[in-house]
């Protein structure tokens, strides 16, 4: 079976580590920079980026920063433990001094797979994968990383872990989510076990306390960008993904900390974009503030009409991770038009009738 190749773009942040022993990349000009089991990591060269003027390069940079800003959201969408696991692994990998080399290598390899799959469930199969290291090895590595300066600052809306006792409790709270294969075994359960429906058996967080029959007569006002929850009073409501408006008329909602940061970068991109694309970016900023589906449609319409050399996606788009096929997963990327290839493909299309 040919290896599954996961693409890593340098501008979108660096990926670092994973589960089975990493293999040296092939010699020569291979784009494979690391391989872990059947997962290969490729470095992609965006040659057309070098052809952009300074303004468009800066535009690509700020749009990329906006993409990075919302990246943690998808970890939380796939598991309620995802962002906490992400913080734990990243802090260990960033503060390795004094961690036993074998333990650190195992943690690093697992972390690479974790980042590549946006959590500890396989991107293709949706099934959970387990680490090669033990819980005790992870705890000791975390404590050593803390001694090296890790966990001292808040991580988005997660508080700092200032003491060894705080960190020990946090690692203990993540034990089942990381090491128990029967705990949250799949992101999206299409064939749930007896006693559970497709929502209850899925690890994703598009729904909280909700069973499938609860949604039979429930009409969502924000189909793509909300979490549906059932309160203690039995009432069902939506928690909308939104940053809130500056005037406070639309309050902040779920994932506000990430969407506000994304909007800061989008404002910088808007300031240097061409007028048509500046309007597209303004539309997206507005949508991130309000979460209103009408603002999303406005953004989508203006985006389709805009043929920009530096293009992007940033929002809640693909619905296949929701067993109901309704809720959008966070998705973001930036693209640069490859002009030579585009010109060749246009000519080919224009002459397609001749073949």
TIVO-988907 format. One line per 8 residues: their letters; for each residue x, y, z of N, C-alpha, C. Coordinates in steps of 0.1 Angstrom, whole numbers, plus 5000, padded with zeros to 4 digits. Each point is the difference from the previous one (the first is absolute). Layout:
REM residues N
a = X,Y,Z,X,Y,Z,X,Y,Z; ...
//
This chain:
REM residues 355
xxxxxxxx = 5009,4988,5000,4991,5012,5000,5009,5012,5000; 4997,5010,4992,5008,5012,4999,4998,5008,5012; 5010,5008,5004,4999,5008,5013,4990,5011,4998; 4993,5003,5011,4991,5011,5001,5009,5013,5001; 4998,5009,4992,5008,5012,5000,4992,5012,5005; 5005,5006,5010,4994,5012,5006,5009,5012,4996; 4993,5010,4996,5008,5012,4995,5002,5010,5011; 5012,5005,5001,5002,5010,5010,5006,5012,4993
xxxxxxxx = 4994,5011,5001,5005,5013,4994,5007,5008,5010; 5012,5004,4997,5008,5007,5010,4993,5013,5005; 4993,5007,4991,4994,5012,5004,4989,4998,5010; 4994,4989,5000,4989,4997,5009,5005,4995,5014; 5013,5000,5003,5005,4995,5012,5007,4987,4998; 5008,4997,5010,5008,4987,4998,4994,4989,5008; 5001,4988,4994,4996,4988,5007,5012,4993,5005; 4999,4993,5011,5012,4995,5006,5002,4985,5002
xxxxxxxx = 4990,4992,5005,5003,4987,5004,4990,4989,5001; 5003,4987,5003,4989,4990,5000,5003,4986,5006; 4992,4989,4995,4999,4988,5008,5011,4990,4998; 5002,4995,4988,5010,4990,4997,5013,5007,4997; 5011,4992,5000,5013,5006,4998,5000,5008,4986; 5005,5012,5001,5001,5008,4988,5011,4995,4991; 4997,5000,4987,5010,4995,4991,5007,5012,4993; 5012,4998,4996,5007,5011,4993,4994,5001,4986
xxxxxxxx = 4998,5013,4995,4995,5002,4987,5009,4995,4989; 4995,4996,4989,5008,4995,4989,5011,5011,4996; 5011,4995,4995,5010,5010,4996,4996,5007,4987; 5006,5011,4997,4997,5007,4987,4990,5011,5003; 4992,5003,4990,4991,5011,5000,4986,4996,5004; 4998,4990,5007,4987,4995,5005,4994,5011,5009; 4987,5003,4998,4993,5010,5009,4997,4994,5013; 5001,4987,5002,4997,4993,5013,5011,5004,5010
xxxxxxxx = 4996,5007,5011,5010,5004,5010,5000,4991,5012; 4989,4993,5002,5000,4990,5011,4989,4990,4997; 5002,4988,5006,4990,4990,4998,4998,4993,5014; 4987,4998,5004,4997,4993,5012,4990,4989,4996; 5005,4987,5000,4991,4989,4996,4996,5002,4986; 4987,5001,4997,4995,5001,4987,4996,5015,4997; 5005,5009,5008,4997,5014,4998,5012,5007,4996; 5000,5007,4989,5011,5007,4995,4997,5015,5001
xxxxxxxx = 5010,5008,5003,4999,5015,5001,5008,5006,4989; 4992,5008,4992,5006,5006,4988,5002,5015,5002; 5011,5005,4995,5003,5014,5000,4996,5005,4986; 4991,5009,4999,4995,5005,4987,5006,5014,4997; 5005,5002,4989,5006,5012,4995,4990,5008,4992; 4996,5012,5005,4991,5009,4992,5009,5009,4992; 5004,4995,4988,5009,5008,4992,4993,5014,4996; 4987,5000,4998,4994,5012,4995,5000,5011,5011
xxxxxxxx = 5002,4996,5012,5000,5010,5011,5012,5010,4998; 5011,4994,4995,5012,5009,4997,4997,5010,4989; 4990,4997,4992,4997,5010,4989,4991,5011,5004; 4994,4999,5012,4991,5010,5005,5008,5013,5004; 4993,5011,4998,5007,5012,5005,4998,5000,5016; 5007,5010,5006,5001,5000,5014,4986,5001,5007; 4991,5008,4994,4987,5002,5006,4992,4987,5000; 5001,4992,4989,4992,4988,5000,5007,4989,5008
xxxxxxxx = 5013,5001,5002,5007,4991,5009,4995,5003,5014; 4999,5012,5004,4995,5004,5013,4986,4996,5002; 4992,5001,4989,4986,4996,5001,4999,4985,5003; 5008,4992,4993,5001,4986,5003,5004,4997,5014; 5009,5008,5005,5005,4998,5014,4989,5002,5010; 4993,5011,4999,4989,5003,5009,4988,4990,4999; 4997,4996,4988,4990,4990,4999,5004,4987,5006; 5013,4997,4999,5005,4987,5006,4999,5001,5015
xxxxxxxx = 5003,5012,5006,4999,5002,5014,4986,4998,5005; 4990,5005,4992,4986,4998,5003,4996,4985,5000; 5006,4993,4990,4998,4985,5000,5005,4993,5012; 5012,5004,5004,5006,4994,5012,4992,5003,5012; 4994,5012,5001,4993,5004,5011,4988,4992,5003; 4993,4995,4990,4988,4991,5002,5003,4986,5001; 5013,4996,4997,5003,4986,5000,4996,4992,5012; 5002,5005,5013,4996,4992,5011,4986,4996,5001
xxxxxxxx = 4991,5008,4993,4986,4997,5001,4996,4986,4996; 5007,4995,4989,4996,4986,4995,5004,4990,5010; 5011,5002,5008,5003,4990,5010,4989,4999,5011; 4994,5011,5003,4989,5000,5010,4988,4994,4993; 4997,5002,4988,4989,4995,4993,5001,4984,4999; 5012,4995,4999,5001,4986,4999,5000,4992,5013; 5003,5007,5011,5000,4995,5014,5000,5011,5010; 4992,4998,5010,5000,5010,5011,5014,5001,5007
xxxxxxxx = 5008,4990,4998,5014,5000,5006,5010,5005,4990; 4997,5003,4988,5010,5002,4990,5009,5011,5002; 4995,5012,5004,5009,5012,5002,5009,4998,5012; 4995,4993,5010,5008,4998,5012,5011,4990,4997; 4997,4990,4992,5010,4990,4995,5011,5007,4991; 4995,5009,4992,5009,5008,4991,5009,5008,5008; 4995,5007,5010,5009,5008,5009,5010,4992,5007; 4996,4988,5005,5009,4992,5007,5012,4995,4991
xxxxxxxx = 4997,4995,4988,5010,4995,4991,5009,5011,4996; 4994,5012,4996,5008,5011,4995,5010,5005,5010; 4996,5001,5013,5008,5005,5010,5012,4991,5003; 4997,4987,4999,5011,4990,5002,5010,5001,4989; 4995,5000,4988,5009,5000,4988,5008,5013,5000; 4995,5011,5004,5007,5013,5000,5010,5001,5012; 4999,4992,5010,5009,5001,5011,5006,4986,5003; 5009,4995,4992,5004,4986,5001,5012,4997,5009
xxxxxxxx = 5006,5011,5005,5013,4998,5007,4998,4991,5012; 5008,4989,5001,5000,4992,5012,4990,4988,4999; 4991,5000,4990,4991,4989,4998,5008,4988,4994; 4998,4988,5006,5008,4988,4994,4998,4999,4985; 5011,4999,4992,4999,5000,4986,4989,4990,4994; 5000,4988,5005,4990,4991,4994,4986,5004,5003; 4997,5005,5012,4987,5004,5003,4996,5012,4992; 5009,5010,4998,4998,5012,4992,4997,4996,4986
xxxxxxxx = 5008,4991,4994,4998,4995,4986,4986,4995,4998; 4996,4991,5010,4986,4994,4998,4990,5011,5001; 5001,5010,5009,4990,5011,5002,5000,5008,4987; 5012,5003,4995,5001,5008,4988,4993,4994,4988; 5003,4987,4998,4994,4993,4989,4984,5000,5002; 4996,4997,5012,4985,5001,5002,4995,5014,4997; 5007,5010,5005,4995,5013,4997,4999,5004,4986; 5009,4995,4992,4999,5002,4985,4988,4995,4994
xxxxxxxx = 4997,4987,5004,4987,4994,4995,4988,5008,5006; 5001,5004,5012,4989,5008,5006,4997,5013,4992; 5011,5007,4997,4998,5012,4993,4995,4998,4985; 5006,4990,4994,4996,4997,4986,4985,4996,4999; 4995,4993,5010,4986,4996,5000,4991,5009,5008; 5005,5011,5005,4992,5009,5008,4994,4993,5012; 5008,4992,5006,4995,4993,5012,5005,4986,4999; 4995,4991,5010,5005,4987,5000,4990,4990,4994
xxxxxxxx = 4994,5004,4990,4991,4991,4991,5005,5001,4986; 5002,4989,4994,5005,4999,4986,4991,5008,4990; 5006,5009,4992,4993,5008,4991,4991,4992,4990; 5006,4989,4996,4993,4992,4990,4989,4990,5006; 5004,4994,5011,4991,4989,5005,4991,5006,5011; 5003,5011,5006,4993,5006,5011,5003,4993,5013; 5008,4990,5000,5003,4991,5012,5011,5006,5009; 4999,4997,5012,5010,5005,5010,5013,4992,4998
xxxxxxxx = 5012,5008,5001,5013,4993,5001,5006,5003,5013; 5008,4990,5005,5005,5001,5014,5015,5002,5000; 5006,5006,5010,5014,5003,5001,5008,4987,5003; 5013,5001,4997,5009,4989,5003,5006,5002,5014; 4999,5012,5006,5006,5003,5013,4989,4997,5011; 5005,4999,5012,4991,4998,5011,4995,5013,5006; 4989,4999,5008,4995,5012,5007,5011,5006,5009; 5007,4991,5008,5010,5005,5009,5011,5008,4992
xxxxxxxx = 5004,4994,4988,5010,5007,4992,4995,5014,4996; 4988,5001,4996,4994,5012,4996,5000,5010,5012; 4996,4996,5011,4999,5008,5012,5014,5006,5004; 5010,4991,5000,5013,5004,5003,5006,5010,4990; 4997,4998,4987,5004,5009,4990,4993,5013,5001; 4988,5000,5004,4992,5013,5002,5006,5008,5012; 5003,4993,5011,5006,5006,5011,5014,5006,4997; 5008,4993,4993,5013,5005,4996,4998,5012,4991
xxxxxxxx = 4991,4999,4990,4997,5012,4992,4996,5012,5008; 4992,4998,5010,4995,5011,5009,5012,5006,5007; 5009,4991,5005,5013,5006,5006,5008,5008,4990; 4998,4997,4987,5007,5007,4990,4993,5013,4995; 4988,5003,5006,4993,5012,4997,4987,4998,4993; 4996,4988,4998,4987,4997,4993,4988,5002,5009; 4989,5003,4994,4987,5001,5007,4998,5012,5008; 5009,5010,4999,5000,5011,5009,4990,5011,4996
xxxxxxxx = 4996,5000,4987,4991,5010,4995,4987,4993,4996; 4989,5008,4999,4987,4994,4996,5002,4996,4985; 4992,4990,4996,5000,4995,4986,4986,5003,4995; 4999,5011,4992,4986,5004,4996,4992,5002,5012; 4989,4993,5001,4991,5002,5012,5003,4989,5011; 5011,4993,4999,5004,4990,5010,5009,5008,5010; 4998,4998,5013,5009,5007,5010,5014,4994,5000; 5009,5007,5005,5014,4995,5002,4999,4989,5010
xxxxxxxx = 5010,4991,4999,5002,4990,5010,5013,5003,5008; 4998,5008,5011,5011,5006,5006,5008,4991,5010; 4994,4989,5005,5006,4992,5010,5001,4985,4995; 5008,4993,5006,5001,4985,4996,4987,4993,5003; 4993,5004,5011,4988,4994,5003,4989,5003,4990; 5000,5013,4995,4991,5003,4989,5002,4992,4988; 5013,4998,4996,5003,4993,4988,4997,4985,5002; 5003,4994,5012,4997,4986,5002,4985,4997,4999
xxxxxxxx = 4992,5010,5005,4985,4998,4999,4996,5000,4985; 5006,5010,4993,4996,5001,4986,5004,4988,4992; 5012,4995,5001,5004,4988,4993,4991,4988,5004; 4997,4999,5013,4991,4989,5005,4986,5001,4993; 4995,5012,4999,4987,5002,4994,5000,4996,4985; 5012,5000,4994,5000,4996,4985,5004,4985,4999; 5001,4993,5010,5005,4986,4999,4991,4992,4991; 4987,4999,5003,4992,4992,4992,4999,5005,4985
xxxxxxxx = 5000,5013,4998,4999,5005,4986,5012,4996,4992; 5011,4999,5006,5013,4997,4993,5003,4985,5000; 4997,4993,5010,5005,4986,5002,4989,4989,4999; 4988,5003,5001,4989,4990,5000,4994,4999,4986; 5002,4990,4993,4995,4998,4987,4984,4999,4999; 4994,4997,5011,4986,4999,5000,4993,5013,5004; 5008,5009,5004,4994,5014,5004,5001,5009,4988; 4988,5005,4995,4999,5008,4988,5008,4993,4989
xxxxxxxx = 4996,4988,4996,5007,4993,4990,5000,5005,4985; 4989,5008,4997,4999,5005,4987,4994,5014,4999; 5005,5008,4991,4995,5014,4998,4985,4999,4996; 4998,4992,4989,4986,5000,4994,4996,4986,4999; 4989,4997,5008,4995,4986,5001,4989,4998,4990; 5002,4994,4989,4989,4997,4991,4993,4987,5004; 5007,4991,5007,4993,4987,5005,5002,5000,5015; 4992,5006,5008,5002,5001,5014,4998,4987,5007
xxxxxxxx = 5006,4998,5012,4997,4987,5007,4986,5000,5006; 4995,4989,5005,4987,4999,5006,4999,5010,5011; 4988,5007,5001,4998,5009,5011,5004,5014,4997; 5006,5003,4989,5004,5013,4996,4996,5003,4986; 4998,5013,4997,4997,5004,4986,5013,5006,4994; 4999,5005,4988,5011,5004,4993,5006,5013,5006; 4992,5008,5007,5005,5012,5007,5007,4996,5013; 4994,4991,5008,5005,4997,5013,5013,4991,4999
xxxxxxxx = 5002,4993,4989,5011,4991,4998,5012,5008,4994; 4998,5012,4996,5011,5007,4993,5008,5009,5010; 5013,5001,4999,5008,5008,5009,4999,5015,4997; 4995,5004,4988,4999,5014,4996,4991,5008,5010; 5002,5013,5000,4992,5008,5010,4990,5009,4993; 4995,4996,4989,4989,5008,4993,4987,4999,5008; 4999,4991,5010,4988,4998,5008,5005,4997,5014; 4993,5005,5010,5003,4997,5014,4987,4997,5007
xxxxxxxx = 4999,4988,5006,4988,4995,5007,4988,4998,4992; 5003,4998,4987,4989,4999,4990,4999,4986,4994; 4988,4995,4999,4998,4987,4993,4993,5003,4986; 5002,4991,4991,4994,5003,4987,4985,5003,5000; 4992,4993,5008,4986,5004,5000,4997,5014,5005; 5009,5006,5008,4998,5013,5005,5000,5010,4988; 5006,4997,4989,5001,5009,4989,4989,4999,4990; 4991,4991,5002,4990,4997,4990,4992,5013,4996
xxxxxxxx = 4996,5007,5010,4992,5012,4998,5007,5013,5003; 5013,4999,5001,5008,5012,5003,5005,5007,4987; 4998,5012,4999,5004,5008,4988,5012,5008,5004; 5011,4997,4994,5013,5008,5002,5000,5013,4993; 5003,5010,5006,5002,5014,4994,5014,5002,4994; 5009,4992,5005,5014,5001,4995,5005,4985,4997; 4995,4995,4989,5003,4986,4997,5015,4996,4999; 5008,5009,4994,5014,4996,4999,5009,5003,5012
xxxxxxxx = 4997,5012,5007,5009,5005,5009,4994,5001,5014; 4996,4989,5006,4995,5000,5013,5001,4986,5006; 5001,5000,5013,4999,4987,5008,4986,5000,5006; 4993,4988,4999,4987,4998,5005,5001,4994,5014; 4995,5006,5010,5001,4995,5014,4986,4998,5006; 5000,4991,5009,4987,4998,5008,5003,5004,5015; 4993,5010,5005,5003,5004,5013,4994,4992,5011; 5002,5003,5012,4995,4992,5012,4985,5001,5000
xxxxxxxx = 4994,5011,4994,4986,5001,5000,4993,4993,4988; 5009,4993,4993,4994,4992,4988,4999,5008,4988; 5003,5014,5000,4998,5008,4989,5012,4998,4991; 4998,5001,4987,5011,4998,4990,5003,5014,4994; 5012,5003,4999,5004,5013,4995,5013,4999,4992; 5003,5011,4993,5012,5000,4992,5011,5009,5006; 5012,4996,5001,5012,5008,5003,5007,5004,4988; 4998,5012,4996,5005,5005,4986,5015,5003,5001
xxxxxxxx = 5007,4996,4989,5014,5003,4999,5001,5014,4995; 5004,5010,5009,5001,5014,4995,5009,5007,5010; 5006,5011,4995,5009,5008,5008,4992,5011,5007; 4988,5004,4995,4993,5011,5006,5004,5013,4992; 4990,5010,5000,5003,5012,4993,5006,5010,5010; 5008,5010,4995,5007,5009,5009,4990,5008,5009; 4988,5003,4994,4991,5008,5008,4992,4992,5010; 5002,4987,5001,4994,4991,5009,4986,4996,4997
xxxxxxxx = 4994,5005,4989,4987,4996,4996,4998,4985,4997; 5011,4994,4995,5000,4986,4998,5011,4995,5010; 4996,4992,5010,5009,4996,5010,5010,4989,4995; 5011,4999,5007,5010,4990,4996,4994,4986,5003; 5004,4991,4992,4995,4986,5001,5011,4990,5002; 4997,4988,4995,5010,4989,5001,5012,5003,4990; 5012,4997,5005,5012,5002,4992,5003,5015,4998; 4995,5009,5008,5002,5014,4998,5015,5003,5001
xxxxxxxx = 5007,4994,5009,5014,5003,5002,5008,4998,4987; 4997,4989,4992,5007,4997,4988,4995,5009,4988; 4987,5003,5000,4995,5007,4989,5004,5015,5001; 5001,5005,5012,5004,5014,5002,5015,5001,4995; 5008,4991,5004,5014,5000,4995,5001,4999,4985; 4992,4992,4994,4999,4999,4985,4996,5013,4994; 4990,5007,5006,4996,5012,4994,5010,5011,5001; 5009,5000,5011,5011,5009,5000,5009,4999,4988
xxxxxxxx = 5003,4988,4997,5009,4998,4988,4992,5003,4987; 4987,4996,4999,4993,5003,4988,4999,5015,4998; 4999,5008,5011,5000,5015,4998,5013,5005,4994; 5011,4994,5004,5013,5003,4994,5000,4996,4985; 4995,4989,4997,4999,4995,4986,4991,5010,4992; 4988,5003,5005,4991,5009,4993,5006,5013,4997; 5008,5005,5009,5006,5014,4997,5009,5000,4988; 5006,4989,4996,5009,5000,4989,4995,4992,4988
xxxxxxxx = 4988,4995,5001,4994,4992,4988,4995,5010,4990; 4998,4994,4987,4993,5008,4990,4986,5002,5004; 4993,5011,4995,4987,5004,5005,4990,4988,5000; 4999,4992,4989,4990,4989,5000,5003,4990,5011; 5013,4996,5001,5003,4990,5010,4999,5006,5014; 5003,5013,5002,4998,5007,5013,4985,4998,5004; 4991,5001,4991,4986,4998,5003,4997,4986,5005; 5006,4991,4993,4999,4985,5003,5004,4998,5015
xxxxxxxx = 5012,5006,5003,5005,4998,5013,4992,5007,5011; 4994,5012,4996,4991,5007,5009,4988,4992,5003; 4995,4993,4990,4988,4991,5001,5003,4989,5010; 5012,4994,4999,5004,4989,5009,5001,5005,5014; 5007,5012,5002,5001,5006,5013,4986,5001,5007; 4991,5005,4992,4986,5002,5005,4994,4987,5004; 5002,4990,4992,4994,4987,5003,5006,4994,5013; 5013,5001,5001,5007,4995,5012,4994,5008,5013
xxxxxxxx = 4996,5012,4998,4995,5008,5011,4986,4996,5004; 4991,4998,4989,4986,4998,5003,4996,4985,5000; 5007,4992,4992,4996,4986,4998,4987,4999,4992; 4995,5011,4994,4988,5000,4993,5001,4993,4986; 4992,4990,4997,5000,4993,4987,4999,5010,4988; 4993,5011,5002,4999,5009,4989,5013,5007,4997; 5008,5002,5011,5013,5006,4997,5010,4990,4994; 4998,4987,5003,5008,4989,4993,4996,5000,4985
xxxxxxxx = 4988,5001,4997,4995,5000,4986,5006,5012,4993; 5000,5011,5006,5006,5012,4994,5014,4998,4997; 5007,4995,5010,5015,4997,4998,5002,4990,4988; 4992,4990,5000,5001,4990,4990,4998,5005,4986; 4989,5009,4999,4998,5006,4987,5011,5009,4995; 5005,5008,5009,5011,5009,4996,5012,4992,4997; 5003,4990,5008,5012,4992,4998,4999,4993,4986; 4989,4994,4996,4999,4994,4987,5003,5009,4989
xxxxxxxx = 4995,5013,5001,5002,5010,4989,5014,5005,5000; 5008,4998,5010,5013,5006,5001,5011,4990,4995; 5007,5003,4990,5010,4991,4994,5014,5006,5004; 5004,4996,5012,5012,5006,5006,5012,4990,4999; 5012,5006,4998,5012,4992,4999,5003,4993,5013; 4998,5007,5011,5001,4995,5013,4986,4997,5006; 4997,4988,5001,4986,4996,5004,5001,4993,5013; 4988,4998,5006,5000,4994,5014,4986,4994,5003
xxxxxxxx = 5000,4992,5010,4988,4995,5006,5002,5001,5015; 4989,5004,5007,5001,5002,5015,4986,4999,5005; 4996,4989,5007,4987,4999,5005,4996,4986,5004; 4987,4998,5000,4994,4987,5003,4994,4994,4988; 5006,4990,4994,4996,4997,4986,4996,4985,4999; 5009,4991,5000,4997,4986,4997,4992,4994,5012; 4990,4992,4996,4990,4995,5010,5001,4985,5002; 5010,4993,4994,5001,4986,5001,5004,4995,5014
xxxxxxxx = 5006,5008,5008,5003,4995,5014,4988,5000,5009; 4989,5006,4996,4988,4999,5008,4992,4989,4995; 4996,4991,5009,4993,4988,4995,4987,5003,4994; 4994,5012,5003,4988,5005,4994,5003,5007,4986; 5013,5003,4998,5003,5008,4988,4995,5014,4999; 5000,5006,5012,4995,5014,5001,5010,5010,5005; 5008,4997,5010,5009,5009,5006,5013,5001,4992; 5005,5012,4998,5013,5002,4993,5012,4999,5009
xxxxxxxx = 5010,4993,4995,5013,5000,5007,5008,5012,4997; 5008,5005,5009,5009,5012,4997,5010,4996,4990; 5001,5009,4990,5009,4997,4989,5007,5013,4995; 5012,5000,4998,5007,5012,4995,5013,4997,4992; 5002,5007,4990,5012,4999,4992,5002,5012,4991; 5012,5002,4995,5003,5011,4990,5006,4994,4988; 4996,5005,4988,5006,4995,4988,5005,5011,4991; 5010,4997,4992,5005,5010,4991,4999,4994,4986
xxxxxxxx = 4995,5007,4990,4998,4995,4987,5013,4997,4993; 5002,4988,4995,5011,4996,4993,4998,5004,4985; 5005,5012,4997,4996,5006,4987,5005,4991,4988; 5012,4995,4999,5003,4992,4988,4991,4988,4998; 4997,4993,5011,4991,4988,4999,4986,5005,4997; 4996,5011,5006,4986,5005,4997,4999,5003,4985; 5010,5008,4995,4999,5004,4986,5000,4987,4991; 5008,4990,5003,5000,4988,4992,4986,4993,5000
xxxxxxxx = 4994,4999,5012,4987,4994,5001,4989,5008,4993; 5001,5013,5001,4990,5008,4992,5001,4997,4985; 5012,5000,4995,5002,4997,4986,4995,4986,4996; 5003,4991,5009,4995,4986,4998,4985,5000,5000; 4993,5007,5009,4986,5000,5000,4994,5007,4988; 5007,5010,4995,4995,5008,4989,5000,4991,4987; 5010,4990,5000,5001,4992,4988,4995,4986,5003; 4992,4998,5010,4996,4986,5003,4992,4994,4989
xxx = 4992,5008,4993,4992,4995,4989,5008,4994,4989; 5013,5003,4999,5008,4995,4989,5004,4985,5003; 4999,4996,5012,5005,4986,5004,4989,4990,4999
//
